[in-house]
Amino acid sequence: MACIVFFVGLVLLTRRRRAGRSTAVPIAVTAIGALGVWWLILTLGDMFAAVRSLDHVSPADKATIVAAVISETLNTAALELVVVAPLIVCAVLVDRRLRRLRERPLGPASEAPAGTKCVSHPDTVATHVCSRCGAFMCTTCTAVDGAQCASCLNRPPAR
């Protein structure tokens, strides 16, 4: 399961990067898968170490101990499923929320507090606040767009 999650995360990461979309979910899925693989390796290592140390035990006791070790390994794998599934769901929900926040429309610039100065013109009193970054703007800066400062207008739109 962990290996599949890891490789699915890598595939999603590659596809989203090529499409220019957010890579938050694929990175989270890949990290969760990597942790699962690490956990699986530790569990299997412990299982093999336990079985190797049974050379001096009688065959009847050896079968009982091996059955207990396998049962414990399966319990660990089940616990991994219980932990991994909610983490992946949380990663998807966070990605959707971030996408909605990025896609919300910008409103008009709000009024600046009294006594603040314009970011671009430090000698001028600010009248508005940029709706994208929150910088203070004067009437000259506001005349360009009405909602965003000059530096936000020059920036590419958020994806």
C-alpha positions in Angstrom: 0.0 0.0 0.0 2.7 2.5 1.0 4.7 1.8 -2.2 1.5 2.5 -4.3 0.8 5.7 -2.4 4.4 6.8 -3.0 4.4 6.2 -6.7 0.9 7.7 -7.2 2.2 10.8 -5.4 5.2 11.0 -7.8 3.0 10.6 -10.8 0.6 13.3 -9.6 3.6 15.6 -8.8 5.0 15.2 -12.3 1.6 15.8 -14.0 0.7 18.8 -11.9 4.1 20.4 -12.4 3.9 20.0 -16.2 0.4 21.6 -16.1 1.6 24.4 -13.9 -0.9 23.6 -11.1 -0.4 23.4 -7.3 1.9 20.6 -6.1 0.8 20.6 -2.5 -1.3 17.4 -2.7 1.3 15.3 -4.7 4.1 16.4 -2.3 2.0 15.4 0.7 0.9 12.1 -0.9 4.5 11.3 -1.8 5.7 12.1 1.7 3.0 10.0 3.3 3.9 7.1 1.0 7.6 7.5 1.8 6.8 7.4 5.5 4.7 4.3 4.9 7.5 2.6 3.0 10.0 3.5 5.8 7.5 2.1 8.4 7.1 -1.1 6.3 10.9 -1.6 6.0 11.3 -1.3 9.7 8.4 -3.7 10.4 9.7 -6.3 8.0 13.2 -5.9 9.3 12.0 -6.5 12.8 10.0 -9.5 11.6 13.0 -11.1 9.9 15.2 -10.4 12.9 12.7 -12.1 15.2 12.4 -15.2 12.9 16.3 -15.4 12.5 16.7 -15.5 16.2 14.6 -18.6 16.6 17.3 -21.2 15.8 17.5 -22.6 19.3 13.7 -22.8 19.8 11.7 -26.1 19.4 9.7 -26.4 16.2 6.3 -26.3 18.0 7.3 -23.0 19.8 8.8 -21.7 16.6 5.5 -22.0 14.7 3.6 -20.2 17.5 6.2 -17.4 17.6 6.3 -17.0 13.8 2.4 -16.8 13.7 2.5 -14.1 16.4 5.2 -12.1 14.5 3.1 -12.3 11.2 0.0 -11.3 13.1 1.8 -8.3 14.5 3.1 -7.4 11.1 -0.4 -7.5 9.6 -1.7 -5.3 12.5 1.0 -2.8 11.7 0.0 -2.8 8.0 -3.7 -2.2 9.0 -2.6 0.7 11.3 -0.8 2.2 8.3 -4.0 2.2 6.3 -5.9 3.8 9.2 -3.2 6.6 9.4 -2.5 7.1 5.7 -6.1 7.4 4.4 -7.1 10.4 6.6 -3.8 12.1 5.8 -4.4 11.9 2.1 -8.0 13.2 2.5 -6.7 16.1 4.6 -4.1 16.9 1.8 -6.8 16.9 -0.8 -9.1 19.2 1.3 -6.2 21.6 2.0 -5.4 21.7 -1.8 -9.1 22.5 -2.6 -9.2 25.3 0.0 -6.0 26.8 -1.3 -7.3 26.7 -4.8 -10.5 28.5 -3.8 -8.5 31.2 -2.0 -6.3 31.8 -5.0 -9.3 32.0 -7.4 -11.4 34.4 -5.4 -12.0 37.7 -7.1 -10.2 40.8 -5.9 -12.5 43.5 -4.6 -11.9 47.2 -4.8 -9.2 48.8 -2.8 -10.3 49.7 0.7 -9.5 53.0 2.5 -6.1 53.4 4.2 -5.9 54.4 7.8 -5.3 58.1 8.5 -1.6 59.2 8.6 -0.2 56.3 6.5 2.1 57.0 3.6 2.1 55.6 0.0 4.6 52.7 -0.6 5.6 54.1 -4.0 5.5 57.8 -3.0 6.8 58.1 0.6 6.0 61.8 0.7 2.4 61.4 -0.2 -0.5 60.4 2.1 -2.0 57.0 1.4 -5.7 56.9 0.5 -6.3 53.2 -0.3 -5.0 49.7 0.5 -4.0 47.3 -2.3 -6.6 44.4 -2.4 -3.9 41.9 -3.3 -0.9 42.6 -1.0 -2.2 45.2 1.5 0.3 47.9 0.5 -0.8 51.5 1.1 -1.4 53.5 -2.1 -2.0 57.2 -2.9 -4.5 58.7 -5.4 -1.9 58.5 -8.2 -1.3 54.8 -7.6 -5.0 54.1 -7.3 -5.7 55.8 -10.6 -3.8 53.1 -12.5 -6.1 50.2 -11.5 -8.2 51.1 -8.6 -7.7 47.8 -6.8 -4.1 46.9 -6.9 -0.7 48.6 -6.5 1.8 48.9 -9.3 3.9 46.0 -8.1 0.9 43.6 -8.0 -0.2 44.7 -11.4 3.3 43.8 -12.7 3.2 40.3 -11.0 1.7 37.3 -12.8 -1.6 36.2 -11.5 -1.5 33.5 -8.7 -2.2 30.0 -9.9 
